Amino acid sequence: MNTRKKSEKKPIANIILLIMIAATTVAVMVMGFVIGGKTQHPIEDFMKYIRSGGSIDTEYTDPDGTDDETDGSGPETSETQSTLTETEDSGSISTNKDPETITGTDTFSDPQSEGTPVPSDSVPETKKPESTSDKKTESATVTIAPDIRKDPSERVTVPEIEEPSERVNDPDYFSDALFIGDSLTVGLSSAGKIDGATYFAKTSMSPSSALKSTAETINSSGTLTQYLTNHSFGKIYILLGINGMGGQLSKSQSAYKKLLETVLTLQPDAIIIIQSVFHVTAKKSASSPSFRNSVIEAYNDMLKGFVDSKTIFFLDTEGIFDDDTGCMRADWSRDGVHIYMKYYKIWKEVILNDGKF
């Protein structure tokens, strides 16, 4: 009976002995991994060793995919050092950066920004210098001078501008000049053309229709607004008003004011020379209230109110074709309004001699 019990205890003792031997073997092998310095994670790598059948990789890879110390205080690995020791000339990364602060894509600081990181594999966007053509154009404002007539019979006069002692007709003066007008300016462009000048004119053009009008004197299908937008001028001469004459003077004033403001807005570096409307013949003046010379004179007085002697000037051409009665010479006109072609040279001479401001 006792012999049977002893024989039953031997297998149990053998099992316990095998367990102790196995545990001792495992402990020895784990210590071997630690002492040998083959790993920084002995338990995980020992399990990998068991699963691989007893082979150990010579190159260690950290399971979390990072090689440097997680707290950033340990020595930098060769890969981290190579990232941090890029040439200082490139301006990419400073070598005194704490490795803990450098994460993800390498970055550099744009000297023109406020330290905002920019990917190093991208080229920093260069800001284009501000173009003057891109600037918002400010709308010009024309001030209308008050009517200075004390008596209706008195004419409005424009303050005289000091003139040079000797007039010099510079042939290049009109190279940047634009003449805007109706059929009278159409005639000037052919019979009294001034070398170098440009003419934007059309029959029946008026102050209210000018901006949307096309021209018959230049090879362009665009409107005056489009033409002024696409070209630059230093001097702009305007003769408009005979078409539409006779209406309310306040409406004519508003239309002309809008024209002047638009021209100055589109041509901020130009000066404007307003030319007064010509007198008509005595017969024409008596035939219609709209063409009375007294109405034309009131209209011209209204135009003088726009003059500021800085950007807007006035060229008095009202009576250049007059006879002794203060009306256009009858024998110089075919219809009482338009002069014959041979007399346009008189207008041209007035512009050349008195139209330089």
C-alpha positions as CSV (number, residue, x, y, z in Angstrom):
1,M,0.0,0.0,0.0
2,N,2.8,2.5,0.9
3,T,4.8,1.4,-2.1
4,R,2.0,2.4,-4.4
5,K,1.7,5.9,-2.9
6,K,5.4,6.5,-3.3
7,S,5.3,5.4,-7.0
8,E,2.4,7.9,-7.6
9,K,4.3,10.8,-6.1
10,K,7.3,10.4,-8.4
11,P,5.5,11.6,-11.6
12,I,4.4,14.7,-9.8
13,A,7.9,15.5,-8.6
14,N,9.2,14.9,-12.1
15,I,6.7,17.4,-13.5
16,I,7.7,20.0,-10.9
17,L,11.4,19.5,-11.6
18,L,10.8,19.9,-15.4
19,I,8.9,23.2,-14.8
20,M,11.7,24.5,-12.6
21,I,14.3,23.6,-15.2
22,A,12.3,25.3,-18.0
23,A,11.9,28.4,-15.9
24,T,15.6,28.5,-15.1
25,T,16.4,28.1,-18.8
26,V,14.1,30.9,-19.8
27,A,15.5,33.2,-17.1
28,V,19.1,32.4,-18.3
29,M,18.2,33.2,-21.9
30,V,16.4,36.4,-21.0
31,M,19.4,37.5,-19.0
32,G,21.6,36.7,-22.0
33,F,19.6,39.0,-24.1
34,V,19.9,41.8,-21.6
35,I,23.6,41.3,-20.9
36,G,24.5,40.9,-24.5
37,G,22.8,44.2,-25.3
38,K,21.0,42.8,-28.3
39,T,17.7,44.4,-27.4
40,Q,16.1,47.1,-25.4
41,H,12.9,45.0,-25.1
42,P,14.1,41.6,-23.9
43,I,10.7,39.9,-23.2
44,E,9.2,40.9,-26.5
45,D,12.3,39.9,-28.5
46,F,12.6,36.7,-26.5
47,M,9.0,35.8,-27.6
48,K,10.0,36.7,-31.1
49,Y,13.0,34.4,-30.7
50,I,10.8,31.5,-29.6
51,R,8.4,32.1,-32.5
52,S,11.2,32.3,-35.1
53,G,12.6,28.9,-34.0
54,G,15.7,30.3,-32.2
55,S,17.0,32.9,-34.8
56,I,17.7,36.5,-33.8
57,D,17.7,39.5,-36.3
58,T,21.0,41.4,-36.2
59,E,19.2,44.7,-36.9
60,Y,16.8,46.0,-34.3
61,T,13.6,47.9,-35.2
62,D,11.5,49.5,-32.6
63,P,7.9,48.3,-32.8
64,D,6.5,51.9,-32.5
65,G,8.5,53.0,-35.6
66,T,10.7,55.5,-33.8
67,D,14.4,55.1,-33.1
68,D,15.0,58.0,-30.6
69,E,14.1,58.0,-27.0
70,T,10.5,58.8,-26.3
71,D,11.3,61.6,-23.8
72,G,13.7,63.3,-26.2
73,S,16.5,63.3,-23.6
74,G,18.5,60.4,-24.9
75,P,21.3,60.5,-27.5
76,E,20.3,61.2,-31.0
77,T,20.4,58.3,-33.5
78,S,22.4,58.7,-36.7
79,E,19.2,59.4,-38.7
80,T,18.0,62.1,-36.3
81,Q,21.5,63.7,-36.3
82,S,21.6,63.8,-40.1
83,T,18.3,65.6,-40.1
84,L,19.4,68.2,-37.6
85,T,22.8,68.8,-39.1
86,E,21.7,70.1,-42.5
87,T,23.8,73.0,-43.7
88,E,22.9,76.2,-42.0
89,D,23.4,78.1,-45.3
90,S,20.2,76.5,-46.6
91,G,18.3,78.2,-43.8
92,S,16.3,75.0,-43.3
93,I,16.7,73.8,-39.7
94,S,18.7,75.2,-36.8
95,T,21.1,72.7,-35.2
96,N,20.3,73.8,-31.7
97,K,16.7,72.6,-31.9
98,D,15.5,70.2,-29.3
99,P,14.8,66.9,-31.1
100,E,11.5,66.7,-29.2
101,T,10.2,69.8,-31.0
102,I,11.0,68.5,-34.5
103,T,8.2,66.1,-35.6
104,G,6.9,65.0,-38.9
105,T,8.0,66.7,-42.1
106,D,11.2,68.8,-41.9
107,T,10.3,72.5,-41.8
108,F,12.0,75.8,-42.1
109,S,10.9,79.3,-41.1
110,D,10.2,81.8,-43.8
111,P,12.0,85.1,-42.8
112,Q,9.0,87.1,-44.2
113,S,6.5,85.2,-42.2
114,E,5.9,85.1,-38.4
115,G,7.6,81.8,-37.9
116,T,4.9,79.7,-39.6
117,P,6.4,76.3,-40.6
118,V,6.6,75.7,-44.3
119,P,7.3,72.3,-45.8
120,S,11.0,72.1,-46.9
121,D,10.2,70.3,-50.1
122,S,8.1,73.2,-51.3
123,V,9.3,76.5,-52.7
124,P,8.1,79.5,-50.7
125,E,5.7,81.6,-52.7
126,T,7.3,84.9,-53.8
127,K,4.9,87.9,-53.4
128,K,4.7,89.8,-56.7
129,P,5.4,93.5,-56.4
130,E,2.2,95.5,-56.4
131,S,1.4,96.6,-59.9
132,T,0.1,100.0,-60.5
133,S,-2.4,98.6,-63.0
134,D,-3.8,96.3,-60.3
135,K,-4.5,99.3,-57.9
136,K,-8.1,100.3,-57.5
137,T,-8.8,103.5,-59.5
138,E,-10.2,106.3,-57.4
139,S,-13.1,108.2,-58.9
140,A,-12.4,111.8,-59.7
141,T,-14.7,114.5,-58.5
142,V,-15.2,117.8,-60.4
143,T,-16.1,120.8,-58.4
144,I,-18.5,123.3,-60.1
145,A,-17.6,126.9,-59.3
146,P,-20.6,129.1,-58.4
147,D,-22.0,131.5,-60.9
148,I,-20.0,134.7,-60.4
149,R,-22.2,136.9,-62.6
150,K,-23.6,139.8,-60.6
151,D,-25.7,140.8,-63.5
152,P,-27.2,138.5,-66.2
153,S,-25.7,140.7,-68.9
154,E,-22.2,140.1,-67.6
155,R,-20.1,137.2,-68.9
156,V,-18.3,134.7,-66.8
157,T,-14.5,135.1,-67.1
158,V,-11.8,132.6,-66.4
159,P,-8.8,133.9,-64.3
160,E,-5.8,134.5,-66.5
161,I,-2.9,132.1,-66.3
162,E,0.6,133.5,-66.3
163,E,2.0,132.8,-69.8
164,P,5.7,132.4,-70.8
165,S,7.3,135.5,-72.3
166,E,7.9,133.8,-75.5
167,R,5.6,131.1,-77.0
168,V,7.4,128.0,-78.3
169,N,5.4,125.5,-80.3
170,D,7.1,122.3,-79.3
171,P,6.3,119.8,-82.1
172,D,6.2,117.0,-79.5
173,Y,3.7,118.8,-77.2
174,F,0.7,117.2,-78.9
175,S,2.1,113.7,-79.2
176,D,0.1,112.7,-76.1
177,A,-2.9,114.8,-76.9
178,L,-6.4,113.5,-77.5
179,F,-9.2,115.6,-79.1
180,I,-12.8,114.6,-78.3
181,G,-15.7,116.1,-80.1
182,D,-18.5,116.0,-82.6
183,S,-18.6,116.7,-86.3
184,L,-16.6,119.9,-85.8
185,T,-13.7,117.9,-84.4
186,V,-14.1,115.4,-87.3
187,G,-13.4,118.4,-89.6
188,L,-10.4,119.4,-87.5
189,S,-8.9,115.9,-87.8
190,S,-8.7,116.3,-91.5
191,A,-8.6,120.0,-92.5
192,G,-6.8,121.3,-89.4
193,K,-5.0,118.2,-88.2
194,I,-2.2,118.8,-85.6
195,D,0.7,116.5,-86.1
196,G,1.0,113.8,-83.3
197,A,-2.5,114.3,-81.9
198,T,-5.2,111.7,-81.7
199,Y,-8.8,112.4,-82.6
200,F,-11.8,110.5,-81.1
201,A,-14.8,112.2,-82.8
202,K,-18.1,111.4,-84.3
203,T,-20.9,113.3,-85.9
204,S,-23.8,114.2,-83.4
205,M,-21.7,113.3,-80.3
206,S,-22.9,115.1,-77.2
207,P,-21.7,115.3,-73.6
208,S,-24.4,112.8,-72.5
209,S,-23.6,110.3,-75.3
210,A,-19.9,110.7,-75.5
211,L,-18.8,107.9,-73.2
212,K,-20.8,105.3,-75.1
213,S,-20.0,106.7,-78.5
214,T,-17.7,105.2,-81.1
215,A,-15.4,107.2,-83.3
216,E,-15.2,107.8,-87.1
217,T,-11.8,109.3,-86.9
218,I,-9.7,106.3,-85.7
219,N,-9.5,102.7,-86.6
220,S,-11.4,101.5,-83.5
221,S,-14.8,99.9,-82.9
222,G,-14.8,100.5,-79.1
223,T,-16.5,103.2,-77.2
224,L,-14.8,106.3,-75.7
225,T,-14.8,104.7,-72.3
226,Q,-13.0,101.6,-73.6
227,Y,-10.6,103.7,-75.6
228,L,-9.6,105.8,-72.5
229,T,-9.3,102.6,-70.5
230,N,-6.8,101.1,-72.9
231,H,-4.7,104.2,-73.8
232,S,-2.9,106.9,-71.9
233,F,-2.8,110.6,-72.7
234,G,-1.3,113.6,-71.1
235,K,-3.7,116.2,-72.5
236,I,-7.3,115.8,-73.5
237,Y,-9.1,118.6,-75.5
238,I,-13.0,118.5,-75.5
239,L,-15.4,120.5,-77.7
240,L,-18.9,119.3,-77.1
241,G,-22.3,120.9,-76.5
242,I,-23.8,122.2,-79.8
243,N,-25.7,118.9,-80.0
244,G,-28.5,119.0,-77.4
245,M,-28.2,122.8,-76.9
246,G,-31.3,124.5,-75.7
247,G,-32.4,122.1,-72.9
248,Q,-32.2,122.8,-69.2
249,L,-28.8,124.1,-68.4
250,S,-28.7,122.1,-65.1
251,K,-29.1,118.9,-67.0
252,S,-26.4,119.9,-69.5
253,Q,-24.1,120.8,-66.5
254,S,-24.7,117.3,-64.9
255,A,-24.0,115.5,-68.2
256,Y,-20.7,117.5,-68.7
257,K,-19.7,117.0,-65.1
258,K,-20.1,113.2,-65.4
259,L,-18.1,113.2,-68.6
260,L,-15.2,115.2,-67.0
261,E,-15.2,112.9,-63.9
262,T,-15.1,109.8,-66.0
263,V,-12.3,111.1,-68.2
264,L,-10.2,112.1,-65.1
265,T,-10.8,108.8,-63.4
266,L,-9.7,106.8,-66.5
267,Q,-6.8,109.3,-67.2
268,P,-5.6,110.4,-63.8
269,D,-2.4,111.8,-65.1
270,A,-3.9,113.9,-67.8
271,I,-5.1,117.5,-67.9
272,I,-8.4,118.5,-69.6
273,I,-8.8,121.5,-71.8
274,I,-12.4,122.5,-72.3
275,Q,-13.0,124.4,-75.6
276,S,-16.0,126.7,-75.7
277,V,-18.7,126.1,-78.2
278,F,-18.5,128.3,-81.3
279,H,-21.1,131.0,-82.1
280,V,-23.5,130.4,-85.0
281,T,-24.4,132.8,-87.7
282,A,-27.0,135.5,-87.1
283,K,-29.5,133.7,-89.3
284,K,-29.1,130.4,-87.5
285,S,-29.3,132.2,-84.1
286,A,-32.6,133.8,-85.1
287,S,-34.1,130.6,-86.6
288,S,-34.3,128.5,-83.4
289,P,-34.3,129.2,-79.7
290,S,-31.9,126.2,-79.2
291,F,-29.2,127.9,-81.3
292,R,-29.4,131.4,-80.1
293,N,-26.0,132.8,-79.4
294,S,-27.2,134.0,-76.0
295,V,-27.9,130.4,-75.1
296,I,-24.5,129.3,-76.4
297,E,-22.9,132.0,-74.3
298,A,-24.7,130.9,-71.2
299,Y,-23.6,127.3,-71.9
300,N,-20.0,128.4,-72.3
301,D,-20.2,130.3,-69.0
302,M,-21.4,127.1,-67.4
303,L,-18.3,125.3,-68.8
304,K,-16.0,127.9,-67.2
305,G,-17.3,126.9,-63.8
306,F,-15.5,123.5,-64.1
307,V,-12.1,125.2,-64.4
308,D,-9.7,124.7,-61.5
309,S,-6.5,125.7,-63.3
310,K,-4.8,122.5,-62.0
311,T,-6.4,119.6,-64.0
312,I,-9.1,121.4,-65.9
313,F,-8.4,124.4,-68.1
314,F,-10.4,126.5,-70.5
315,L,-9.6,127.5,-74.1
316,D,-11.9,130.3,-75.3
317,T,-12.8,129.5,-78.9
318,E,-16.3,131.0,-78.8
319,G,-15.8,133.9,-81.2
320,I,-12.8,132.8,-83.4
321,F,-15.0,132.7,-86.5
322,D,-17.1,135.9,-85.6
323,D,-17.7,139.0,-87.6
324,D,-18.2,142.5,-86.2
325,T,-21.7,141.6,-84.9
326,G,-20.5,138.8,-82.6
327,C,-21.9,136.0,-84.8
328,M,-20.2,133.5,-87.1
329,R,-19.4,134.9,-90.5
330,A,-22.1,133.9,-92.8
331,D,-19.8,133.5,-95.8
332,W,-17.6,131.1,-93.8
333,S,-20.4,128.6,-93.1
334,R,-22.5,126.4,-95.3
335,D,-25.3,125.8,-92.7
336,G,-24.8,128.4,-90.0
337,V,-23.0,126.0,-87.7
338,H,-20.1,124.3,-89.6
339,I,-17.3,126.3,-91.2
340,Y,-15.9,125.6,-94.6
341,M,-12.8,123.3,-94.6
342,K,-10.4,126.0,-95.5
343,Y,-11.1,127.9,-92.3
344,Y,-10.2,125.1,-89.9
345,K,-6.7,126.3,-90.0
346,I,-7.8,129.3,-87.9
347,W,-8.9,126.9,-85.1
348,K,-5.7,125.0,-85.5
349,E,-3.6,128.2,-85.0
350,V,-5.6,129.1,-81.9
351,I,-4.9,125.7,-80.4
352,L,-1.2,125.9,-81.2
353,N,-0.8,129.4,-79.9
354,D,-3.2,129.5,-76.9
355,G,-3.9,125.8,-76.2
356,K,-0.8,124.9,-74.3
357,F,-1.2,124.7,-70.5
